[in-house]
Amino acid sequence: MTQTAHDWPTLLCDNARSGGQAPQPWRAPGRARWQTNVEGAVRGSPVLQGELLYVPSLAGFLNAINIRSGRLQWRFKAPAAIHSTPSISSGRVLFGCSDGKVIAIDAVTGTKSWETAAEDEVWTSPVVQNEAVFFGSADGAMYAVQVETGAPKWKKVLGGRIYSTAHVAEKRVYVGCGDGNIYALDALTGHVFWKTATGNGIDCSPALADDTLLIGSQDFFFYALDAGSGAIRWKYEAELGITSAPAISGDLVIFGCKAGTLHALDIRTGKVIWKTRTGQAITAPAVVSGSVIWIQAGITFAINLSDGKVLWRAGLGNSLQSAPVVTNHAVYLAGMEGEVYALE
Amino acid sequence: MDRRAFVKRSCLGGVALLLDHWGTSPAYSQDLIPPAPPIHVNEPAGTAVSSLRMPGLYPGRVVEISDERSIVANRVSQSIVRQMIEQGMRELTGEKDPRLAWSKFIQPQDTVGIKINPSGAPACCSSPEIVREIVAGVQSVGVPARNIFVYDRYAYEMDIGSYQALVPMGVRVTGVQEHKLDVSGYDPNVFCEANFFGEWETRSYMASIVSSGVTKIINVPTMKDHSAAGVTGCLKNLGYGTFNNVERSHRRPFSFTDPLIGIMCSVEPLRSKAVLHIMDGTRIVWHGGPLTQNPDFIFPAGLIMVGTDPVAMDTIELEKIEAKRRKEGVPSVWSRDPKSLTNDGGAFYQDASKNLFYRQPHHIAAAGKLGLGISDRKQIEHHVIHVA
């Protein structure tokens, strides 16, 4: 399968968490092209390749939905609930399960290619880089396996449960941990280069902007670290804990906190550019698409990137971790009620 | 399963209790509240009744430890709550060694459920820091982490509280329901049945994790005003956090939390398994409970209460919330003034003089009448330890 411009193969579109970023004019959605319901609540985010939208559910199904019709093309029954956002690579869809398995299935047919297992649940999204798949587990370990077979490459036990999806750069794996530390590991061996402590556990997924690692903690602080050394460049205090993974756009980093505030900070200084109240706790990641931020927090908001003003809102897409897939033609989103929408 | 193996406790929990407190409760004296219907309980016959069953080893004893350093800038201090819980356990049991104190309730072969209250997450819910210390206490007597469950009815509320990431490795974090209509986690053979308002589903089923999954339960309620029950503490967290389909007991402005909460807590095996209560009062919600996120109605009280008698503990909790409401100049939770009622949820969450229901704080005394504990303030042995 060849990736096309509107494909969205992993959490926030790509490993850089760019959210697409393609310049596109803002146009408020006017109608639902289709709406469908999958069995079970949807906690992870959908991903998109070609004509198929892949939607994981807590009933244990990976649903492949045709984006033109909204019809279910096939669904794969996993052995346990799927909290994880899937990733697509080399014609396979990869995802973690609550029984500790990570499964790769054929993206076209829905048949299983391989599976591997951690010792406890995997809610994180598998990240694919340089022929390897990286994922963390509640068993406290980071794993690297071969993308073609699922055969293990390395396993590194850290100090707490892992619910943070790793950010994988060329040679390093960055991840937050329930023990309150942010870790940088060698992508080839799992060796720990550095770890930096925060004041409480972490379930936020990091992002990287040049050499600055950005991540939130349940200690209410958002951290900017030197990616090379782990030294804290600045930290910013939010009103409550931060689970929402940061999105990056130019000099801005955008994330939500559990008090229901969306924050936009200058990556270099940590200075607040704007803050916007959404009302409900924000735990899902924001998606930046062109000049607009999309965020699901109880309901779905479209927010102006430059000043934080709400451009559009709709009472759908109640989400814990699900973030929309934004293309030139439609916005695809899912939520805890199991509803999936194509808005245009 | 053969229904004949079960007991129907018809009138015991329903009509008899109702008639008993009809004459004594101020809630019913103004003829504002309709009488509760009979409530039938279907519970396993021959359930082994534990000597630890509520009100447990120390009826009427409530240990309160306060330390203002336990919550600073809205963050709970791990080291301070560790000291508070250790001190509370020693004071409750008379044991000098905290491990011996824990072993009064938990044995190494137990499977332990820690029943949290995440319903006000993220602003006010059972603190993960307190949950971690309880896990450590349970582990200190030899229970392996894999035999410890941190649980509640709603998985999504636990998710908002990030408990999955914040508890020690190996401990299992379980929500009984993934969504509102999920019934797969409930035991079809243990239920309370009543028709309150003509609802089509008249049964509330016990969570399977309680009926057959764990052998002991440690209850970790928060201290909150409750728009229907008056307060939510030990009893509400256990009763309405164990049975499904409980929202049907409220229809504005009426609520049958009295007597349903107490009756649910009296159902075996819940009553026998709930051996210890550690109430999180690091934050107290004095209005807008149980779900408010309004910081104006949440104050950092910096206290923890420990006991085995849920009625006595909730009686003290009610006293504290009433005192705070008095200080703030807003109506008592006992108020039956129709003028204080509103149908506007927005007004309720912004104005502490408004409420959605006639609150039912008498559910605590009603639970006492069912034998779950002591509500007579004169008989409650309230140990107060002020650390800082």
Interface residues (C-beta under 8 A of the other chain):
Chain A: G40 A41 R43 L58 A59 A81 D120 W123 A138 D139 G140 G160 R161 I162 Y163 S164 G178 G199 N200 G201 I202 D203 Q218 D219 F220 L240 G241 T243 K258 A259 G260 A281 T283 L320 M336 E337 G338
Chain B: N74 R75 A121 P122 A123 P128 A155 Y156 D159 I160 S162 Q164 A165 L166 V167 P168 M169 G170 E178 H179 Q293
